[in-house]
Amino acid sequence: MPAPSTSINACLWDGFHLDSGIKITGGSGVLLVGGEAFKWRPWEAGKGAMKLVNEKGQFDVEDEVWGLFSLVWPKPDLLILGLGKEMRPISPRVRQHLNSLGIRVDIQDTRNAAAQYNLLATERGLSAVAGALIPIGFREGVGVK
């Protein structure tokens, strides 16, 4: 079975290269849903302070960054979430919001999340698996510089 065109070929410091030849750079993350790729900058939502982590050290973003999942049908069963260079827990509020949409979450660092997305999107199909990846060069309060 061939790899989907949204498979991640490379995780860069400031973005991603996809199997289709699309390059997402300039410090943007990528949201992979239903065979489509979208630039994704969740740190600009809400306060816009380049923050993704709450005071407890948990990944915590505004609900609006998941807005695309309210629009797509069928919704993916699983979201592979790549949180940059390091893995960290997600806040109960974020997990509850995604679960309320019928989406389970798997959390990893971005490189492992990309590999996991590639494998599962090929095996289970693009409608069953989504990916949300933060660039490996993202730094809290700074972004990608």
C-alpha positions as CSV (number, residue, x, y, z in Angstrom):
1,M,0.0,0.0,0.0
2,P,1.5,3.4,-1.0
3,A,2.1,6.0,1.7
4,P,-0.4,8.9,1.8
5,S,0.7,12.2,0.2
6,T,0.4,13.8,3.6
7,S,3.1,11.5,5.0
8,I,5.9,13.4,6.7
9,N,9.2,13.1,4.8
10,A,11.2,15.4,7.2
11,C,10.7,17.1,10.5
12,L,12.7,20.4,10.3
13,W,13.7,22.9,13.0
14,D,11.1,25.3,11.6
15,G,8.5,23.1,9.8
16,F,7.9,20.0,7.8
17,H,8.3,18.4,4.3
18,L,5.5,16.2,3.1
19,D,5.6,13.3,0.7
20,S,3.5,15.3,-1.8
21,G,6.4,17.9,-2.1
22,I,4.6,20.5,0.1
23,K,6.9,22.3,2.4
24,I,5.5,23.9,5.6
25,T,8.2,26.2,7.0
26,G,8.6,29.6,8.6
27,G,8.0,28.2,12.1
28,S,4.5,26.8,11.4
29,G,3.2,23.5,12.7
30,V,1.1,21.2,10.6
31,L,-2.4,19.8,11.0
32,L,-3.1,16.7,8.9
33,V,-6.8,15.8,8.6
34,G,-8.6,13.7,6.0
35,G,-5.7,13.7,3.5
36,E,-5.2,17.4,3.7
37,A,-2.4,19.4,5.3
38,F,-2.9,22.8,7.0
39,K,-0.4,25.3,8.5
40,W,-1.1,25.3,12.2
41,R,0.0,27.9,14.7
42,P,-1.8,27.0,18.0
43,W,0.4,29.3,20.0
44,E,-1.2,32.4,18.3
45,A,-4.7,31.5,19.6
46,G,-6.1,33.2,22.7
47,K,-3.5,35.4,24.4
48,G,-1.0,35.2,21.5
49,A,1.9,35.0,23.9
50,M,3.7,32.1,22.1
51,K,2.7,29.8,24.9
52,L,1.6,26.2,24.7
53,V,2.3,25.1,28.3
54,N,0.4,25.9,31.4
55,E,1.8,26.5,34.9
56,K,1.6,22.8,35.6
57,G,3.8,22.0,32.6
58,Q,1.0,20.6,30.6
59,F,0.2,21.2,26.9
60,D,-2.8,23.6,27.1
61,V,-4.2,25.5,24.2
62,E,-7.5,27.2,23.5
63,D,-10.4,25.1,22.1
64,E,-10.5,27.1,18.9
65,V,-7.2,25.6,17.7
66,W,-9.2,22.3,17.2
67,G,-12.0,24.1,15.3
68,L,-11.3,22.1,12.1
69,F,-12.3,18.9,13.9
70,S,-15.8,20.3,14.4
71,L,-16.2,20.7,10.6
72,V,-14.8,17.5,9.2
73,W,-16.9,14.3,8.7
74,P,-16.1,11.6,9.4
75,K,-14.0,12.6,12.3
76,P,-10.8,10.8,12.9
77,D,-10.7,8.2,15.6
78,L,-7.2,9.1,16.7
79,L,-5.2,12.3,16.8
80,I,-1.4,11.9,16.9
81,L,-0.1,14.9,18.7
82,G,3.6,15.8,18.3
83,L,4.6,18.4,20.9
84,G,8.0,19.5,19.6
85,K,11.4,18.4,20.8
86,E,10.0,16.9,24.1
87,M,6.9,15.0,25.1
88,R,4.7,16.4,27.9
89,P,1.3,15.6,29.2
90,I,-1.7,17.5,27.9
91,S,-4.1,19.3,30.2
92,P,-7.3,17.5,31.3
93,R,-9.3,20.3,29.7
94,V,-7.7,19.8,26.2
95,R,-8.1,16.0,26.5
96,Q,-11.8,16.4,27.5
97,H,-12.4,18.7,24.6
98,L,-10.9,16.4,22.0
99,N,-12.7,13.4,23.6
100,S,-16.0,15.3,23.5
101,L,-15.5,15.4,19.7
102,G,-15.0,11.6,19.6
103,I,-11.3,11.8,19.1
104,R,-8.7,9.9,21.2
105,V,-5.3,11.4,21.6
106,D,-1.8,9.9,21.4
107,I,1.0,12.2,22.7
108,Q,4.6,12.0,21.6
109,D,7.5,14.2,20.7
110,T,7.2,15.5,17.1
111,R,9.7,13.1,15.4
112,N,8.1,10.0,16.9
113,A,4.6,11.4,16.2
114,A,5.5,11.9,12.6
115,A,6.6,8.3,12.2
116,Q,3.5,7.1,14.1
117,Y,1.2,9.2,11.9
118,N,2.9,7.8,8.7
119,L,2.5,4.2,9.8
120,L,-1.1,4.5,11.0
121,A,-2.3,6.7,8.1
122,T,-1.0,4.0,5.8
123,E,-2.4,1.1,7.7
124,R,-5.8,2.5,8.9
125,G,-6.5,5.2,6.3
126,L,-6.5,9.0,6.3
127,S,-10.1,9.3,7.6
128,A,-9.2,7.3,10.8
129,V,-6.0,9.2,11.8
130,A,-5.1,12.8,12.1
131,G,-1.9,14.5,13.1
132,A,-1.1,17.8,14.8
133,L,2.6,18.5,14.9
134,I,4.6,21.4,16.5
135,P,8.0,22.1,14.9
136,I,11.0,20.7,16.8
137,G,12.5,24.2,17.1
138,F,9.5,25.7,18.9
139,R,10.5,27.3,22.3
140,E,7.9,28.4,24.9
141,G,7.5,32.2,24.8
142,V,9.8,32.6,21.8
143,G,8.4,30.5,19.0
144,V,10.8,29.2,16.3
145,K,13.8,31.4,15.9
